[in-house]
């Protein structure tokens, strides 16, 4: 079995271990491929891996404008779950969660999946009734979910404040025990190494600057490293989906926003689950390094910046204090933002397009990481077969013309 250094994953140089190979090759781009995947984040790498593994298509190039995994994949808050209300969403995210459960074994890399449980809190009677409705729908789809009362919620997360004198008292929660977190970097690295082993070319520092078409057929992409030809091109570029689609002459119903998160200074283990609240709008978990990982919703303005605004940070920290007064004296270690693209119904586009051979996977909003393996699996099928898999058929571009939306806006809690 090959040995791989941890450092080689980051820098490509195994300092101090001269006989250890790189985790993946650094190939020069070929003139032509069978498939080009634009975007070297988790979704793009997963797509390339499943194209090779499930469909035998190995003449694949993954093009990334910088190092892989440094876009939204490296900027998210690692939550995985499948407790979605609508059938279409539930089936897709459940497929993804099942793939996460076997991912470390399948890609031969420790992706640090931790199924520690995800709590969604209820603070009002309306919250509680809506939560019960969601749990019933989730269980009808064969997905684990249960309702806890306030005392059971406290027992599952002992440091949670459930005092009835709180501004937002906790009346109960839903719990998906199979939900939890995974290491975002490890997911990208695992898919990259496994795809490379199957013959996929991962080409970093290769920005796409144009999409080539011959009439209504895609023929390749223009890049900072020259023209690369392919009869099939899939874009998986997170917050810049509409920009890349525009290069092919398509206008998408997508808007981009900054999404902020932060971590605290590291402390001893105090919270061994994920807690989410829609009413006070915050979520929190604890990383293996001891940092509290904290986030909330998007900044309201449109933009491609990765900074965000101070009021959003202030809001999510004040919300956190409502639920966990024990955290009040912690200091923030670092803060960052990603760029998310959001569709009007808060569901993704995983679809063919009017341009033959051109496919889109984007519009995931704030919930993309949890879908990583499932997204790659169905997108690979869509590209390889030139038709959607039943799991992503509802997420076609056509739905914005037919009105058959998958409206997760009011159903996805804090949506992470």
C-alpha atoms as one frame of an Amber mdcrd trajectory, in Angstrom:
protein
   0.000   0.000   0.000   1.264   3.479  -0.859   2.293   5.844   1.912   1.116
   9.450   1.786   2.282  12.263   4.015  -0.200  14.715   5.483   1.995  17.572
   4.319   1.929  16.303   0.751  -1.828  16.910   0.736  -1.288  20.570   1.446
   1.893  21.501  -0.378   2.598  18.557  -2.631   6.045  18.187  -1.076   6.718
  15.473   1.494   9.375  17.314   3.434  11.357  14.898   5.575   9.824  11.868
   3.811  11.551  11.845   0.429  10.276   8.424  -0.604   6.590   9.283  -0.051
   4.745  10.131  -3.292   2.426  13.054  -3.828  -1.181  12.431  -2.849  -2.175
  13.125  -6.462  -0.301  13.863  -9.659   0.352  17.351 -11.016  -0.275  16.713
 -14.730  -0.065  19.179 -17.557  -3.445  19.600 -19.260  -3.987  17.465 -22.345
  -5.428  18.980 -25.503  -8.666  17.007 -25.189 -10.696  14.929 -22.739 -13.980
  13.054 -22.785 -15.305  15.191 -19.905 -14.149  18.417 -18.289 -15.296  19.269
 -14.777 -14.862  22.941 -13.928 -14.435  23.343 -10.174 -12.051  21.467  -7.879
 -14.110  21.547  -4.707 -15.769  18.569  -3.073 -18.664  18.347  -5.548 -16.423
  18.564  -8.610 -13.921  16.024  -7.307 -16.746  13.682  -6.284 -18.227  13.978
  -9.784 -14.901  13.050 -11.378 -14.433  10.135  -8.968 -17.865   8.660  -9.677
 -17.484   9.215 -13.440 -14.411   6.995 -13.281 -15.602   4.516 -10.667 -19.256
   4.045 -11.621 -19.207   4.777 -15.363 -15.686   3.865 -16.476 -14.991   7.349
 -17.876 -11.386   8.082 -16.931 -10.368  10.653 -19.591 -11.604  13.365 -17.235
 -10.013  16.680 -16.258 -10.911  18.615 -13.127  -9.954  22.267 -13.614  -9.482
  24.508 -10.580  -8.357  28.136 -10.727  -6.281  27.721  -7.538  -5.365  24.809
  -5.276  -8.182  22.315  -4.857 -10.579  22.586  -1.941  -9.842  26.227  -1.076
 -13.191  27.590  -2.234 -16.431  26.893  -0.401 -15.299  23.359   0.464 -12.597
  24.783   2.705 -14.898  27.503   4.077 -17.957  25.591   5.233 -18.940  24.376
   8.693 -18.880  20.607   8.007 -22.452  19.617   8.954 -23.996  16.515   7.361
 -27.651  15.509   7.678 -30.648  14.387   5.596 -33.648  15.582   7.648 -35.321
  17.575   4.870 -39.070  18.102   4.503 -39.746  17.630   0.799 -39.468  14.165
  -0.687 -37.112  15.218  -3.482 -34.652  16.823  -1.061 -34.922  14.052   1.504
 -34.063  11.302  -1.002 -31.084  13.189  -2.435 -29.584  14.118   0.938 -30.230
  10.633   2.324 -28.267   9.165  -0.588 -25.470  11.547   0.295 -25.551  10.659
   3.987 -25.396   6.951   3.161 -22.381   7.587   0.929 -20.753   9.580   3.754
 -21.236   6.599   6.060 -18.995   4.447   3.853 -16.821   7.170   2.365 -13.610
   6.623   4.349 -13.551   2.985   3.343 -14.459   3.620  -0.297 -11.842   6.308
  -0.972  -9.274   4.798   1.431  -8.915   8.052   3.329 -10.106   9.066   6.808
 -12.801  11.649   6.119 -13.478  11.941   9.885 -17.225  11.381   9.643 -18.707
  11.796  13.134 -22.399  10.927  13.435 -22.879  12.736  16.713 -26.491  13.814
  16.100 -28.142  17.030  14.901 -30.685  18.857  17.066 -33.138  21.364  15.553
 -34.674  23.400  18.371 -38.290  24.530  18.759 -38.963  27.744  20.720 -42.693
  28.353  20.157 -45.811  26.216  19.828 -45.781  26.941  16.112 -42.153  25.765
  15.951 -43.051  22.587  17.793 -45.997  21.750  15.554 -44.008  22.453  12.404
 -41.159  20.349  13.734 -43.532  17.442  14.386 -44.876  17.779  10.837 -41.346
  17.657   9.452 -40.402  14.621  11.525 -43.492  12.761  10.313 -42.640  13.547
   6.682 -38.994  12.568   7.183 -39.931   9.250   8.765 -42.410   8.487   5.969
 -39.370   8.659   3.670 -37.600   6.025   5.774 -35.135   8.478   7.303 -34.366
   8.522  11.013 -35.819  11.461  12.918 -37.523  11.877  16.275 -39.115  14.526
  18.477 -37.696  15.315  21.917 -39.339  17.339  24.660 -37.383  20.009  26.523
 -36.011  17.652  29.180 -34.970  15.055  26.614 -33.272  17.805  24.609 -31.405
  18.919  27.729 -30.353  15.339  28.419 -28.944  15.034  24.895 -27.125  18.394
  25.142 -26.597  19.116  28.876 -25.106  22.618  28.464 -28.171  23.926  26.588
 -30.145  26.578  28.473 -33.811  25.492  28.692 -34.921  27.867  31.455 -38.563
  28.987  30.926 -37.458  32.565  31.670 -35.321  32.688  28.509 -36.272  35.103
  25.772 -36.584  32.064  23.492 -37.402  29.118  25.759 -36.655  25.666  24.357
 -39.877  23.643  24.089 -38.338  20.663  22.333 -36.301  19.608  19.345 -36.050
  17.200  16.471 -33.094  14.850  16.453 -31.415  13.013  13.619 -28.955  10.715
  15.326 -27.207   9.789  12.075 -26.458  13.437  11.336 -23.239  15.063  12.461
 -20.070  16.419  10.875 -17.255  15.383   8.543 -13.847  16.934   7.945 -14.290
  19.175   4.906 -10.627  19.171   3.821 -10.388  15.412   4.192 -13.457  14.900
   1.996 -11.865  16.933  -0.807  -8.461  15.280  -0.383  -9.980  11.809  -0.239
 -11.956  12.290  -3.443  -8.929  13.899  -5.141  -6.581  11.039  -4.318  -9.135
   8.373  -5.227 -10.005  10.075  -8.542  -6.326  10.471  -9.379  -5.750   6.763
  -8.705  -8.456   6.020 -11.306  -6.714   8.149 -13.947  -8.491  11.503 -13.581
  -6.279  14.551 -14.239  -6.592  17.152 -11.473  -5.258  20.394 -12.921  -4.767
  23.170 -10.392  -4.037  26.841 -11.084  -6.018  26.592 -14.300  -8.761  29.214
 -14.462 -11.519  28.862 -17.047 -11.968  32.117 -18.955 -14.438  31.027 -21.610
 -16.756  28.242 -22.792 -16.370  27.202 -26.445 -19.504  26.353 -28.442 -20.221
  25.237 -31.985 -23.846  26.250 -32.396 -25.777  24.547 -29.601 -22.971  22.049
 -28.812 -20.200  22.695 -26.286 -16.719  21.934 -27.633 -14.369  22.841 -24.799
 -13.093  25.569 -22.497 -10.616  28.399 -22.737  -8.257  28.558 -19.760  -5.231
  30.451 -18.510  -3.263  27.372 -19.606  -4.700  27.192 -23.114  -7.672  25.721
 -24.933  -8.873  22.305 -23.702 -11.397  20.463 -25.823 -14.180  18.107 -24.684
 -17.659  17.165 -25.926 -18.981  17.338 -22.364 -18.369  20.085 -19.788 -19.851
  20.202 -16.292 -19.566  23.283 -14.087 -19.486  22.859 -10.298 -18.230  26.218
  -9.093 -20.312  27.098  -6.030 -20.778  30.866  -5.733 -19.764  31.557  -9.346
 -22.218  29.264 -11.155 -24.027  32.117 -12.887 -20.700  33.618 -14.038 -19.540
  30.378 -15.698 -22.992  29.713 -17.165 -22.916  33.200 -18.656 -19.766  32.226
 -20.557 -21.885  29.611 -22.336 -24.656  32.138 -23.054 -27.019  30.993 -20.291
 -28.730  33.210 -17.741 -29.603  31.438 -14.490 -32.079  32.324 -11.687 -29.249
  32.395  -9.154 -27.996  35.103  -6.796 -24.698  35.020  -4.890 -24.174  36.101
  -1.284 -21.433  36.028   1.354 -21.956  33.411   4.068 -20.017  33.948   7.278
 -18.825  31.618   9.998 -16.364  31.751  12.863 -14.590  29.592  15.393 -13.822
  30.266  19.035 -10.565  29.704  20.824 -10.147  25.966  21.550 -11.584  24.598
  24.787 -12.050  21.169  26.333 -14.940  19.073  24.932 -18.260  20.528  26.083
 -20.725  19.827  23.259 -20.787  16.495  21.446 -23.608  17.178  18.980 -24.731
  19.816  16.468 -27.357  22.296  17.705 -29.362  24.425  15.278 -32.069  27.014
  15.912 -34.140  28.747  13.267 -35.895  31.092  15.704 -32.726  32.680  17.118
 -30.865  31.753  13.917 -27.602  30.171  14.902 -25.945  26.779  14.885 -22.927
  25.396  16.728 -20.774  22.310  16.984 -17.308  21.619  18.380 -14.381  20.583
  16.234 -11.854  17.898  17.072  -9.392  20.687  17.896 -11.778  22.052  20.529
 -12.955  25.128  18.642 -16.648  26.001  18.623 -17.775  26.225  14.991 -20.517
  28.862  14.772 -22.634  30.148  11.907 -26.026  31.506  10.902 -27.517  32.846
   7.678 -26.266  34.666   4.611 -25.570  38.372   4.384 -28.584  39.930   2.680
 -26.667  41.780  -0.029 -25.456  40.236  -3.273 -21.752  39.905  -3.875 -18.759
  37.681  -4.479 -16.643  38.903  -1.567 -15.419  36.553   1.145 -15.583  38.971
   4.054 -19.172  39.618   5.118 -20.477  42.227   7.541 -20.097  42.774  11.274
 -23.875  42.927  12.045 -24.287  39.306  10.941 -21.518  38.201  13.323 -23.052
  40.241  16.156 -26.466  38.710  15.536 -25.289  35.107  15.556 -23.195  35.616
  18.705 -26.088  37.218  20.586 -28.272  34.299  19.477 -25.634  31.849  20.700
 -25.612  33.495  24.131 -29.375  32.933  24.425 -28.870  29.196  24.069 -25.476
  28.760  25.737 -24.655  31.401  28.376 -21.681  29.181  29.277 -19.926  30.458
  26.126 -20.152  34.149  27.026 -16.486  34.644  27.946 -14.978  32.828  24.974
 -12.942  34.775  22.462 -13.252  34.517  18.711 -10.229  32.884  17.108 -10.975
  33.589  13.440 -13.806  34.539  11.103 -14.294  34.009   7.383 -16.901  33.911
   4.635 -17.646  31.849   1.568 -19.661  32.771  -1.508 -22.901  30.854  -1.926
 -25.248  30.829  -4.882 -28.931  30.502  -4.098 -31.911  29.586  -6.263 -35.365
  31.091  -5.648 -36.610  27.855  -4.061 -33.414  27.219  -2.018 -32.814  23.982
  -3.916 -29.953  23.210  -6.315 -29.781  22.877 -10.077 -28.319  19.511 -11.157
 -29.204  19.440 -14.784 -28.574  19.301 -18.494 -28.924  22.639 -20.273 -30.135
  23.853 -23.694 -26.461  23.723 -24.772 -25.735  20.088 -25.668 -22.929  18.596
 -23.611 -23.058  21.427 -21.048 -24.200  20.512 -17.522 -24.748  22.553 -14.385
 -24.445  21.607 -10.724 -24.969  24.673  -8.538 -27.345  26.849  -6.578 -26.870
  24.845  -3.358 -27.143  27.919  -1.174 -25.924  27.249   2.338 -26.356  23.482
   2.306 -23.865  22.192  -0.229 -21.292  20.360   1.873 -23.687  17.760   3.239
 -24.629  16.842  -0.325 -21.045  16.390  -1.559 -20.924  12.639  -2.315 -24.586
  12.413  -3.341 -24.255  15.445  -5.605 -21.197  13.991  -7.306 -22.879  10.604
  -7.691 -26.000  11.923  -9.455 -24.125  14.534 -11.486 -21.741  11.867 -12.777
 -24.767   9.828 -13.861 -26.327  12.850 -15.573 -23.137  13.597 -17.521 -22.334
   9.990 -18.387 -25.862   9.032 -19.466 -26.935  12.478 -20.721 -30.084  12.163
 -18.636 -30.859  12.793 -14.974 -30.899  10.099 -12.359 -34.322   9.804 -10.638
 -32.740  11.376  -7.544 -31.936  14.635  -9.337 -34.689  14.703 -11.975 -36.683
  17.230  -9.907 -33.701  19.589  -9.738 -33.677  20.389 -13.440 -33.294  23.840
 -14.929 -36.742  23.418 -16.501 -38.521  23.686 -13.160 -38.230  27.462 -13.199
 -40.292  27.487 -16.391 -42.845  24.867 -15.332 -43.258  26.116 -11.752 -42.490
  22.667 -10.270 -40.242  24.148  -7.575 -38.767  22.242  -4.620 -39.407  24.957
  -2.056 -37.000  24.380   0.821 -36.903  28.046   1.898 -39.390  27.575   4.700
 -38.487  23.982   5.446 -34.744  23.805   5.958 -34.278  25.314   9.443 -31.021
  27.291   9.328 -30.315  25.341   6.112 -26.819  24.079   6.947
